């Protein structure tokens, strides 16, 4: 969908399936986001400013997306105010979600982050592996297992 160092000229609307964004640092995968049905995924900085992407976006299972080409989307928005309004709404939703997860890492411990995901985004726990979840939460898989085990034994 998007490789590091490419310019993102596409907005993807996920109809079915899910994908993830990630960085690869010294061969280690750092998952930074998971995107599910009825969500938009893109690299907002690259899409908006034409900068090369610093991260990758890949499908994690069979994925059906609606692809919005940047040039065509901007042209349609110029010609139809309702498309521009819809685009702004979608970008606001995307930005709100990014802010939500950014704050999660600034304000909470790993245990609290897991509890937040469990309560607010249970679909993540049902569809992604523990290894992917641990990477997303910023902990080793063993640490995630310990956190989960401690909660079960209490």
C-alpha positions in Angstrom: 0.0 0.0 0.0 2.8 2.4 1.0 6.5 1.8 1.4 9.0 3.9 3.3 10.6 6.7 1.1 7.6 6.8 -1.3 5.4 9.8 -1.5 1.8 8.9 -0.5 -0.7 10.1 -3.2 -3.5 7.9 -2.0 -6.1 7.8 0.7 -7.5 4.3 1.4 -11.0 3.7 2.8 -11.1 0.2 4.3 -14.3 -1.6 3.2 -13.2 -5.1 4.5 -10.1 -6.4 6.3 -7.4 -4.5 8.1 -3.9 -3.1 7.7 -1.2 -1.6 9.8 1.4 1.1 9.7 4.9 0.4 11.0 8.5 1.5 11.1 11.4 -0.9 10.5 14.3 0.0 12.7 17.4 -2.1 12.5 15.3 -5.0 11.3 12.9 -4.7 14.2 9.2 -3.9 13.3 7.5 -1.2 15.4 3.8 -1.2 14.8 2.3 2.2 15.0 -1.3 1.8 13.9 -4.0 -0.7 12.9 -6.8 0.3 10.7 -10.1 -1.6 10.3 -13.4 -1.5 8.4 -14.9 2.0 7.8 -11.6 3.7 8.6 -9.3 5.8 6.4 -5.6 5.0 6.3 -2.9 7.2 4.7 0.3 9.0 5.6 -1.2 12.4 6.3 2.1 14.3 6.1 3.2 12.7 2.9 -0.3 13.0 1.4 -0.7 16.6 2.3 2.9 17.9 1.8 4.4 15.5 -0.7 7.1 14.4 1.7 8.5 10.9 1.5 6.9 8.5 3.9 8.9 7.5 6.9 6.9 4.4 7.5 5.2 1.5 5.7 1.5 0.6 5.4 0.6 -3.0 4.6 -2.4 -5.3 4.5 -2.5 -7.8 7.4 -5.2 -10.0 5.8 -7.3 -10.0 2.6 -8.1 -6.3 2.2 -10.8 -4.6 0.1 -10.3 -0.8 0.0 -11.7 2.1 -2.0 -8.7 4.1 -3.3 -8.8 7.8 -3.6 -6.1 9.3 -5.8 -4.9 12.6 -4.4 -5.1 14.5 -7.7 -8.5 13.3 -8.6 -9.8 13.8 -5.1 -8.6 17.4 -4.9 -10.1 18.1 -8.4 -13.4 16.6 -7.3 -13.3 18.7 -4.1 -12.7 21.9 -6.2 -15.8 21.1 -8.3 -18.1 19.9 -5.5 -18.2 21.6 -2.1 -19.9 18.5 -0.5 -16.9 16.4 -1.5 -14.6 19.0 0.1 -16.8 18.9 3.3 -16.7 15.1 3.3 -12.9 15.2 2.9 -12.5 17.6 5.8 -14.7 15.4 7.9 -12.6 12.3 7.1 -9.3 14.1 7.8 -10.7 15.3 11.1 -11.6 11.7 12.1 -8.2 10.5 11.0 -6.4 13.2 13.0 -8.6 12.6 16.1 -7.7 8.9 16.0 -4.0 9.7 15.7 -4.2 12.1 18.6 -6.1 9.5 20.7 -3.3 7.0 20.2 -0.5 9.6 20.6 -1.9 10.6 24.0 -2.2 7.0 25.0 1.5 6.7 24.8 2.2 10.0 26.5 -0.1 9.5 29.5 -0.4 5.8 30.3 1.7 2.9 31.5 1.8 -0.3 29.4 -0.9 -1.9 31.7 -3.1 1.1 31.3 -2.6 1.2 27.5 -3.7 -2.4 27.3 -6.8 -1.7 29.4 -7.6 1.2 27.2 -7.3 -0.9 24.1 -9.5 -3.6 25.7 -12.2 -1.1 26.5 -12.2 1.2 23.5 -10.8 -0.9 20.7 -11.7 -4.6 21.4 -11.6 -5.4 17.7 -7.8 -5.0 17.9 -7.5 -7.8 20.4 -9.7 -10.1 18.3 -7.8 -9.6 15.1 -4.1 -8.9 15.7 -1.5 -11.2 17.2 0.0 -10.8 20.6 3.3 -10.0 19.0 1.8 -7.2 16.9 -0.1 -5.9 19.9 3.0 -5.9 22.1 4.9 -4.0 19.4 2.0 -1.5 19.1 2.0 -1.0 22.9 5.7 -0.5 23.0 6.6 -3.5 25.1 8.2 -6.9 24.6 5.8 -9.8 24.0 7.0 -11.3 27.3 6.1 -8.1 29.2 2.6 -8.1 27.6 2.2 -11.8 28.7 3.2 -10.9 32.2 0.8 -8.0 32.4 -2.0 -10.2 31.2 -1.1 -13.1 33.5 -0.9 -10.8 36.6 -4.4 -9.5 35.9 -5.8 -13.0 35.5 -4.3 -14.3 38.8 -5.7 -11.4 40.8 
